[in-house]
Amino acid sequence: TLTFPEPVTLNKSHKLNNVCYDIRGPVLEHARRLEDEGHRILKLNIGNPASFGFEAPEEILQDVMRNLPSAQGYCDSKGLYSARKAIMQECQRKEIPGVDIEDIYIGNGVSELIVMALQALLNDGDEVLIPAPDYPLWTAAANLSGGHAVHYLCDEQAGWTPDMDDIRRKVTAHTRAIVLINPNNPTGAVYSPEVVRELLAIAQAHDLVVFADEIYDKILYDDATHTATGALADDDQLVITFNGLSKSYRCAGFRSGWMTLSGTVAKQRSENFIQGLTMLASMRLCANVPAQHAIQTALGGYQSINDLILPGGRLRAQRDITYDKLNAIPGVSCVKPQGALYAFPRLDPKVFNLQDDQRMVQDLLLQEKILLVQGTAFNWPEPDHVRIVTLPWADQLGDALDRFANFLSRYRQ
Ligand code: PLP
């Protein structure tokens, strides 16, 4: 007779022990259950423009459709030549010097490339300086790669700029890289050239690779202008800049992003690392080919994102109402976002009952059917912030924030 072994519990690998990605975490599971029960949930938790009626530029859709029949095969592991050429020209426009076709890697969104770049760089125990608050994929990917995410603080009092002294204090002999997210998710901060220069100087003094996540570089409000990190770096500094179509061109579902390597002298002495990166890119064969046909049209075509961010534009109006309504709630303060698609308000711990911010977000979901993400999910050390996505129409946001205010009036100490 056949005997079968007793079933044993299947555990996740140890590699995942320090990996956490709470934007799509446990509270979202609650939201799904409520939806299954027939409730309508306003999901202000994910920066997905398509969920809120934003559409990609028509010419992008046309080009992807037209090229679909010729996009059936794999392409070069780094991506289609025509798309990389367009990215190269975009680097020239942004004054990032010395980016050649071979310095460009196209991926299935920036997300894939973040994981790839950290896998290629980090040995066990290596440290990466990552902002707090951060876009948490950076922390998750550093830890998954065997490294340690070490968080440097951004200073809310100073418009959420990186605290340079904190960065200097946290550099050790194990630090290999520093991450700069500009414009920032979740704070909406946009850094001045002085801030970028100071951060680059610290990186240079300690020979750190600079990861510049600039996916929101075209989503700017008021007088904000974007400074490309790679444009200010020295030739002997390796800067890896990340960007993509998900936000500025409103087609996150296409999964199309890229990274570019700059620093002409630094690249020569980074040959071995770059070979590793290229090998990882070839192991996943190539990025989704149909979506790569969107890149040239997106970067070279009419920049309709500008219509959304200028005064009178939809994104701008939504940012404004979010900022105004939040600051009108007693006990809540919010730095005005200068870019991106989020607000990251502070809830005064002396006013509200905030021991556990995940619990608070869950209570808000149950009581008001609004889904936010707690600040600690962005590696912010205190349970006193939440992130709000500013993508819904202004009247819907206004209504949601009125309900948030009502909820908070019951959530006092
Ligand atoms: N970087 C930042 C700062 C983001 O906010 C996001 C998505 O929200 C990503 C990267 C990932 O974008 P992609 O859709 O290109 O994977």
Residues whose N, C-alpha, C, O or C-beta is under 5 A from the ligand:
A	BS01	PLP	G47 N108 G109 V110 S111 Y135 N185 D213 I215 G244 S246 A252 S256 G257
